[in-house]
Amino acid sequence: ADYPIMRHMMNLESVRTYEGTDEVHALVVGRALTGEEAFR
């Protein structure tokens, strides 16, 4: 990106997307351990 603010925004988006993976992983592990669906 040509502008510093856009570069930082793009970096923040990648962090947010990456963090979402942890949440999905926690839901999948929770389902495996308890047998209960946390999402549908």
C-alpha positions as MATLAB code, in Angstrom:
seq = 'ADYPIMRHMMNLESVRTYEGTDEVHALVVGRALTGEEAFR';
ca = [
       0.000    0.000    0.000;
       1.189    3.503   -0.802;
      -0.151    5.139    2.354;
       1.036    4.140    5.852;
      -2.506    4.068    7.257;
      -3.618    1.586    4.601;
      -0.630   -0.640    5.333;
      -1.570   -0.702    9.022;
      -5.220   -1.410    8.225;
      -4.209   -4.347    6.037;
      -1.985   -5.693    8.831;
      -4.800   -5.399   11.378;
      -7.182   -7.281    9.103;
      -4.786  -10.219    8.895;
      -4.480  -10.309   12.699;
      -8.250  -10.268   13.121;
      -8.678  -13.097   10.623;
      -5.962  -15.136   12.313;
      -7.551  -14.673   15.746;
     -10.842  -15.974   14.427;
      -9.137  -19.303   13.799;
      -8.521  -19.762   17.529;
     -12.197  -19.241   18.271;
     -13.280  -21.796   15.688;
     -10.673  -24.240   16.984;
     -12.006  -23.826   20.537;
     -15.556  -24.556   19.342;
     -14.443  -27.675   17.462;
     -12.414  -28.989   20.417;
     -15.302  -28.255   22.782;
     -17.672  -30.216   20.579;
     -15.232  -33.144   20.455;
     -14.892  -33.190   24.255;
     -18.537  -32.697   25.218;
     -20.481  -33.934   22.222;
     -22.532  -30.712   22.354;
     -22.875  -28.426   19.348;
     -21.802  -24.853   20.068;
     -22.873  -23.637   16.641;
     -25.200  -24.697   13.867;
];
